[in-house]
Amino acid sequence: MRAAMWIGGVALGFLATSVWGKVLQIGYINSDRILLEYKEFASIQEQIRKMEQQWEQEAKAKMEEIQRLKDTYESQKLLLSDERRLEMEQEISRKEEEYQQFLNEILAPEGKRAQKIRELSKPLYDKINAILAQIAQEEGLDFIFDVSVPAVVFARPEYDLTDKVLEYLNKER
């Protein structure tokens, strides 16, 4: 058992030596800036905004219908038979459930909004990833980090590839 641990330790030591023996070439990007400055992403955001407005209008119409039913019920409840009162209460409950279901279908983590964002954004992210791979190949880079992600605590400006990515993206148009 100890022999196996010792052999594993030696193998790990050789691996670390070979990795650390090579000079790593590193670059970084600021994905927030790329998404902010790339016009195609603005187009995607506009499409999403229009869909959200449409869903908001639908939600508002459903809520207004529920409020009308409640107002009618409140104004007539003293005059209604027990049977009719129960029918109206059930109708209001059903409409409220439909409203909640509508909101869940749109806003749930895997709802229509999230699906549409993924669908519209995927080609853009695929394009950016392909450009990053091309730049890494051309520049001989081993790693490209994203400074928008809080894990990067320091990056020298000379390694910033954001302008180059934007240049490639805008060149394709």
C-alpha positions in Angstrom: 0.0 0.0 0.0 2.8 2.4 0.9 4.7 1.6 -2.3 1.6 2.5 -4.4 1.3 5.8 -2.5 5.0 6.6 -3.0 4.8 5.7 -6.8 1.7 8.0 -7.1 3.6 10.8 -5.4 6.5 10.4 -7.7 4.3 10.5 -10.7 2.5 13.6 -9.4 5.9 15.2 -8.9 7.0 14.6 -12.5 3.7 15.9 -13.7 4.0 19.1 -11.7 7.6 19.6 -12.9 6.6 19.2 -16.6 3.7 21.6 -16.2 5.7 24.2 -14.3 8.7 23.8 -16.5 6.7 25.4 -19.5 6.2 29.1 -19.7 2.4 29.6 -19.9 1.0 32.2 -22.3 -2.1 33.8 -20.8 -4.6 36.4 -22.1 -7.8 37.7 -20.8 -11.1 39.3 -21.9 -13.8 41.4 -20.4 -17.0 39.6 -21.5 -19.2 42.3 -20.0 -17.6 44.9 -22.2 -17.8 42.6 -25.3 -21.5 42.1 -24.7 -22.0 45.9 -24.1 -20.2 47.0 -27.2 -21.1 44.3 -29.7 -24.1 45.5 -31.7 -25.4 42.0 -32.4 -25.9 41.4 -28.7 -27.9 44.7 -28.5 -30.2 43.3 -31.1 -30.7 40.2 -29.0 -31.5 42.3 -26.0 -34.0 44.3 -28.0 -35.8 41.1 -29.1 -35.9 39.9 -25.5 -37.2 43.3 -24.3 -40.1 43.1 -26.9 -41.0 39.6 -25.7 -41.0 40.7 -22.1 -43.3 43.6 -22.9 -45.7 41.3 -24.6 -45.7 38.9 -21.6 -46.2 41.9 -19.3 -49.2 43.0 -21.3 -50.7 39.5 -21.2 -50.1 39.3 -17.4 -51.7 42.8 -16.9 -54.8 41.7 -18.9 -55.1 38.6 -16.9 -54.8 40.5 -13.6 -57.3 43.1 -14.8 -59.8 40.3 -15.6 -59.3 38.8 -12.1 -59.9 42.3 -10.6 -63.1 42.8 -12.6 -64.3 39.4 -11.4 -63.5 40.2 -7.8 -65.2 43.7 -8.1 -68.3 42.1 -9.6 -68.4 39.4 -6.9 -68.0 42.0 -4.1 -70.7 44.3 -5.5 -73.2 41.4 -5.9 -72.3 38.9 -3.2 -75.1 39.9 -0.9 -77.7 39.4 -3.6 -76.3 36.1 -4.9 -77.5 32.6 -4.1 -75.1 30.4 -2.2 -74.6 28.3 -5.4 -73.9 31.3 -7.6 -71.5 32.8 -5.0 -69.6 29.5 -4.9 -69.4 29.5 -8.7 -68.0 33.0 -8.8 -65.5 32.2 -6.0 -64.3 29.1 -7.9 -64.0 31.2 -11.1 -61.9 33.7 -9.4 -59.7 31.0 -7.9 -59.3 29.3 -11.3 -58.3 32.6 -13.0 -55.8 33.3 -10.2 -54.3 29.8 -10.7 -54.1 30.4 -14.5 -52.3 33.7 -13.8 -49.8 32.0 -11.5 -49.3 29.2 -14.0 -48.7 31.8 -16.8 -46.1 33.6 -14.7 -44.4 30.3 -13.9 -44.3 29.2 -17.6 -42.5 32.5 -18.4 -40.3 33.2 -15.4 -39.3 29.7 -14.1 -35.6 28.9 -14.3 -36.4 26.7 -17.4 -39.3 28.9 -18.5 -40.0 30.5 -21.8 -37.9 33.6 -21.0 -34.8 31.6 -20.1 -35.3 29.3 -23.1 -35.6 32.2 -25.5 -32.5 33.9 -24.0 -30.5 30.7 -24.5 -31.9 30.2 -28.0 -31.0 33.8 -29.1 -27.7 34.0 -27.3 -26.2 30.6 -28.3 -25.1 31.6 -31.8 -23.4 34.7 -30.4 -21.6 32.8 -27.6 -20.6 30.1 -30.1 -19.1 32.8 -32.4 -17.2 34.4 -29.5 -15.9 31.0 -28.4 -14.7 30.3 -31.9 -13.0 33.6 -32.1 -11.3 33.0 -28.7 -10.0 29.7 -29.9 -8.7 31.3 -33.1 -7.0 34.1 -31.1 -5.5 31.5 -28.7 -4.1 29.6 -31.7 -2.7 32.7 -33.4 -1.2 34.1 -30.2 0.0 30.7 -28.8 -2.1 31.2 -25.7 -2.5 28.4 -23.1 -5.3 30.1 -21.2 -7.8 33.0 -21.7 -9.5 34.3 -18.6 -12.6 36.4 -18.3 -12.0 39.3 -15.8 -15.8 39.8 -15.6 -15.9 36.7 -13.5 -14.8 37.5 -10.0 -12.2 34.7 -9.8 -9.6 36.9 -11.6 -8.1 39.2 -9.0 -5.4 40.7 -11.2 -4.6 41.0 -14.8 -2.0 43.1 -16.7 -3.6 45.3 -19.4 -1.1 44.0 -22.0 -2.8 40.6 -21.9 -6.3 42.0 -22.5 -7.8 40.5 -25.7 -11.2 42.2 -25.5 -10.4 44.7 -28.3 -9.1 41.9 -30.5 -12.3 39.9 -29.9 -14.5 43.0 -30.7 -12.3 43.6 -33.8 -12.9 40.0 -35.1 -16.7 40.2 -34.3 -17.1 43.5 -36.0 -15.0 42.5 -39.0 -17.5 39.7 -39.8 -20.4 42.2 -40.3 
